[in-house]
Amino acid sequence: MALRLFGIRPLLWPTLVTAPAVLGALALGTWQVQRLQWKNEIIAERQARREAPPLAALPEKFDPAQHEFRKVRVGGRFLHAKEMHLAALTPRGNHAFHVVTPMRLEGGGVVLVNRGWVPRDRKDPESRRVGQVEGTVSVEGYLRVPAPLTWAQRLAGVKNDPVKNVWLHADLAEMERFAGQGEIKPYILEAGPGEAPGGFPVGGITRFEVPNEHLQYVITWYAMALIGIVIYLLYHRRRARELAGAGAAKAP
């Protein structure tokens, strides 16, 4: 109806090409709207957990949907002899290591604590002995589940080397065997910000931000659909004028 009102008679091939492209762009734009809503919910949930008061104890039955990114305060003794060095980046993008240390909890059990990052020249614990605190300590941080390897990492053959204490990704099963303390908790406690003795490791590495570029994608896809429609209409209007001009030229 709208096409007839504009005096346009749709041509077959332009319609067959344009209609699927426009519908596809609209579908992708709508999908990105749904993704935007989903991402906003995740961001709001993480922020709420970040601001919630710390748990009094580690959860007995860990549920990532309920407990991940929750703050908790625990007490125990670090097992520095089993410290692990996880390849990472500093906040400025320089190569560094996260120091992951098993902690024997006061109430029993072992949890892996990511104490924070150290520069490459401080990887050796002897270079930061003052930070290797002994005795019972209290740690406040956030519960995290290590992210699985991406398909690109698997394709590249990314693997840990526990023999050399070189870790490219956090694998709880491998870390449990390396720690040699029996079963560990099914998560990592990422220490919050705070002044460590000697300045290292630097805590507060938990990232609550989530990349959220879906609004840009929504605008892009809907704009492409609109551009496709405009080009389609302009083409037909120009075609109609050309035909009208040709008809007028042939008229006696």
C-alpha positions in Angstrom: 0.0 0.0 0.0 2.8 2.5 1.0 4.6 1.7 -2.2 1.6 2.4 -4.3 1.0 5.7 -2.5 4.4 6.8 -3.5 3.7 5.8 -7.0 6.2 3.0 -7.0 5.9 -0.3 -8.9 8.4 -2.7 -7.2 10.8 -4.4 -9.6 11.5 -8.1 -9.0 15.3 -8.3 -8.6 15.8 -5.2 -6.5 13.0 -6.4 -4.2 14.4 -9.9 -4.0 17.8 -8.5 -3.0 16.7 -5.7 -0.7 13.9 -7.4 1.2 16.0 -10.2 2.8 18.8 -7.7 3.6 16.5 -5.2 5.3 14.7 -8.0 7.2 18.0 -9.5 8.3 19.2 -6.1 9.5 16.0 -5.5 11.5 16.2 -9.0 13.0 19.9 -8.4 14.0 19.0 -5.0 15.5 16.1 -6.5 17.5 18.5 -9.3 18.7 20.9 -6.7 19.9 18.1 -4.9 21.8 17.6 -8.1 23.7 21.3 -8.5 24.3 21.5 -5.0 25.5 18.7 -5.7 28.1 20.5 -8.9 29.2 23.8 -7.1 29.5 22.3 -4.3 31.6 20.8 -6.8 33.9 24.2 -8.5 34.4 25.8 -5.1 35.1 23.1 -4.2 37.6 23.4 -7.6 39.4 27.2 -7.3 39.7 27.0 -3.8 41.0 24.4 -4.9 43.6 26.7 -7.8 44.7 29.7 -5.5 44.9 27.9 -3.1 47.2 26.3 -5.8 49.4 27.9 -6.4 52.9 30.5 -9.2 53.0 29.4 -12.7 53.7 30.3 -13.9 57.2 31.7 -17.1 55.8 32.4 -19.0 52.6 29.3 -20.7 51.2 29.0 -24.4 52.0 27.2 -25.0 48.7 28.6 -22.7 46.1 26.2 -21.5 43.5 27.8 -19.2 40.9 24.5 -17.6 40.0 24.1 -16.6 43.6 27.6 -16.3 45.0 30.0 -15.2 42.3 31.2 -11.6 42.8 30.0 -11.6 46.4 32.4 -10.1 48.9 33.6 -12.4 51.8 36.0 -12.1 54.6 38.0 -15.2 55.7 40.9 -16.0 58.0 43.7 -18.5 57.7 47.3 -19.1 56.9 48.9 -18.7 53.5 50.8 -21.7 52.2 53.5 -19.7 50.4 55.5 -22.7 49.4 52.7 -23.6 47.0 52.4 -20.1 45.5 51.4 -20.1 41.8 52.2 -17.5 39.2 49.4 -16.8 36.7 50.3 -14.8 33.6 48.4 -11.5 33.5 48.5 -7.8 32.7 48.9 -4.8 35.0 46.1 -2.1 34.9 48.4 -0.3 32.4 48.7 -3.3 30.1 52.2 -4.4 31.0 53.0 -8.1 31.4 52.8 -9.2 35.0 51.8 -12.2 37.2 48.9 -12.8 39.5 50.1 -14.4 42.7 47.7 -17.3 43.6 48.3 -18.8 47.0 46.5 -21.6 48.8 45.1 -20.6 52.2 44.5 -23.0 55.0 41.2 -21.7 56.5 40.7 -21.4 60.2 37.6 -23.5 60.1 39.2 -26.1 57.9 39.6 -26.5 54.2 41.7 -24.7 51.6 40.8 -21.9 49.2 42.9 -20.4 46.5 43.5 -16.7 47.0 44.5 -14.5 44.1 46.4 -11.9 46.1 46.9 -9.5 43.2 49.6 -8.8 40.6 53.3 -8.3 40.8 55.6 -7.0 38.0 57.7 -9.5 36.2 60.8 -8.6 38.2 59.0 -9.4 41.4 57.8 -12.9 40.4 60.4 -14.5 42.7 59.0 -14.5 46.2 62.5 -13.7 47.5 62.2 -10.3 45.9 59.2 -9.5 48.0 59.8 -11.4 51.2 58.1 -8.8 53.4 54.9 -9.5 51.5 55.0 -13.2 52.3 53.1 -12.7 55.6 53.2 -15.6 58.1 50.7 -16.6 60.7 46.9 -16.1 60.7 45.7 -13.3 58.4 42.4 -11.9 57.4 41.6 -11.5 53.7 38.5 -9.7 52.2 37.8 -10.2 48.6 35.4 -11.5 45.9 34.4 -15.0 44.9 35.2 -15.8 41.3 34.9 -18.8 39.0 37.8 -19.0 36.5 36.8 -18.4 32.9 37.2 -21.5 30.7 39.6 -21.4 27.8 38.2 -19.7 24.7 38.1 -21.6 21.4 41.0 -19.5 20.2 43.1 -20.4 23.2 42.3 -24.1 22.7 43.2 -23.8 19.0 46.5 -22.1 20.0 47.3 -25.0 22.4 47.4 -22.9 25.5 48.5 -25.1 28.4 49.8 -24.7 31.9 53.2 -26.1 33.0 52.9 -26.9 36.7 56.4 -28.4 36.8 57.8 -25.0 36.0 55.1 -23.2 37.9 54.0 -21.4 34.8 50.2 -20.8 34.5 48.5 -19.4 31.5 45.0 -19.9 32.8 43.4 -20.8 36.1 42.5 -24.5 36.0 41.2 -25.4 39.4 41.8 -29.2 39.0 45.5 -28.6 38.0 46.0 -26.1 40.8 44.5 -28.4 43.3 47.0 -31.1 42.3 49.8 -28.6 42.5 48.8 -27.4 45.9 48.7 -30.9 47.2 46.4 -30.0 50.1 43.5 -32.2 49.2 40.2 -30.8 47.9 40.1 -27.1 47.5 37.1 -24.8 47.2 35.5 -24.7 43.7 36.3 -21.0 43.2 39.0 -18.4 43.7 39.0 -15.6 46.2 40.3 -12.5 44.6 41.7 -10.2 47.3 40.3 -6.7 47.4 42.4 -3.5 47.4 44.6 -2.9 50.3 48.2 -2.1 51.3 50.2 -5.3 51.2 53.4 -5.3 53.2 56.2 -4.0 50.9 53.6 -3.0 48.3 53.3 -6.4 46.6 51.1 -8.2 45.5 48.8 -5.4 44.5 45.2 -6.5 45.2 41.9 -5.2 43.9 42.1 -7.0 40.5 38.4 -8.0 40.3 36.8 -6.6 37.2 33.1 -5.8 37.6 32.9 -4.0 34.3 31.3 -5.8 31.4 31.9 -4.8 27.8 28.6 -3.3 26.6 28.6 -2.1 23.0 25.2 -3.5 22.1 23.6 0.0 21.8 26.0 0.8 19.1 25.1 -2.5 17.3 21.4 -1.7 17.7 21.9 1.7 16.0 24.2 0.2 13.3 21.8 -2.6 12.3 18.7 -0.4 12.3 20.5 2.3 10.4 21.5 -0.2 7.8 17.9 -1.3 7.4 16.8 2.3 7.0 19.5 2.9 4.5 18.5 -0.1 2.5 14.9 1.1 2.4 15.8 4.6 1.4 18.1 3.3 -1.4 15.3 0.9 -2.6 12.8 3.8 -2.7 15.1 6.2 -4.4 16.1 3.6 -7.0 12.4 3.0 -7.9 11.6 6.7 -8.0 14.5 7.4 -10.3 13.5 4.4 -12.5 9.9 5.7 -12.6 11.1 9.1 -13.7 13.4 7.6 -16.4 10.5 5.6 -17.8 8.2 8.6 -17.7 10.8 10.7 -19.5 11.3 8.0 -22.1 7.5 7.8 -22.7 7.2 11.5 -23.1 10.0 11.5 -25.6 8.3 8.9 -27.7 5.0 10.7 -27.6 4.0 12.5 -30.9 
